[in-house]
Amino acid sequence: LGDLGAHRIGVSAVPEVTKYKLEPDDLFLVVASDGIWDMIPNEQVVDVCFQASGMLSSACQQLHDVARASWKLKEGRVDDI
């Protein structure tokens, strides 16, 4: 499944799965690709989402912009965001 060349360097179609029981005091759930998680620390993702005050599109855009800038700065390219 997917790009044969990518398989040769270790890319897998097997997802990383974590189970978490949502609690009444949980404010949001962030589902994102490694393009976000590899470039933005968990605490910063939480800060961005919390500061967006329920504005989903604003939080998504901010996370995209921060990840994109980090990719360009650290890697000189942009990967899957």
N, C-alpha and C positions, 0 to 999 in steps of 0.2 A: 504494500500500500504506500503510495506516495513516491517520492523521489529516490530512485535507486542509489544515486550518488550520495545523497544525504545519509542513507542507511550505512554506507561504508565508513562514515566518520562518526557514527554513533547516534544519529537522530532516530528516534523511535516514535511509532504511532501509538504507543501505550501511554495513556494519560497518567499523570500523578493525581491520585485521589485521596482526599482527606475527609473524614466524616466529622461533623461538628453539630451538636444539638443547639439549635437556635433558642435563645432565652428571651423572655419578655423585655429585658433591658438592652438587648442588642439593637443598635440603631441602624445598621446597614450591613450588607454582605457584598464584598467585592469579588467578582469573578473576572480574572484577567489573564492574559497570556504571559509567558515568561519575558516577553518584550517589555512589560511593565515591571514585573517582580525582579528581573535582573538589574534594573536600573534605578528603582525607587525603593528605599527601605520601607518596611511594613509601617513603621511609625509615621513616615511622611505620607503614605497613602491614606492612613487613618486621618491625619491632620487635614489633608485636602478634602476628603469626603465630609468630615465634620464641619469644616469652614464653608462648604457649599450649601449648608442649611437646607437640605432636601432638594436642591436643584440638580437633578441627575445629569442633565446635559452639561452643566457647568463643571461638575466634578469630573466627568469623563473627558471633557476638553482639556481641563487642567492637567489631569494625569497623562494624557496623550502628549501635551506640550512639554511637560517636564521630562518624560521618558525620551521623547524625540531629541531634545536638547542634550540629554545625558548620553544617548547613543552617539550623537555626532561628536561630542566632546571626547568621550572615552574610546570610541571605536572608529571614528571617522566615517561611519555609515549608520544606517538605520535598519533595524531588523523588525520582526513581527511585533507590531504594537496593536 
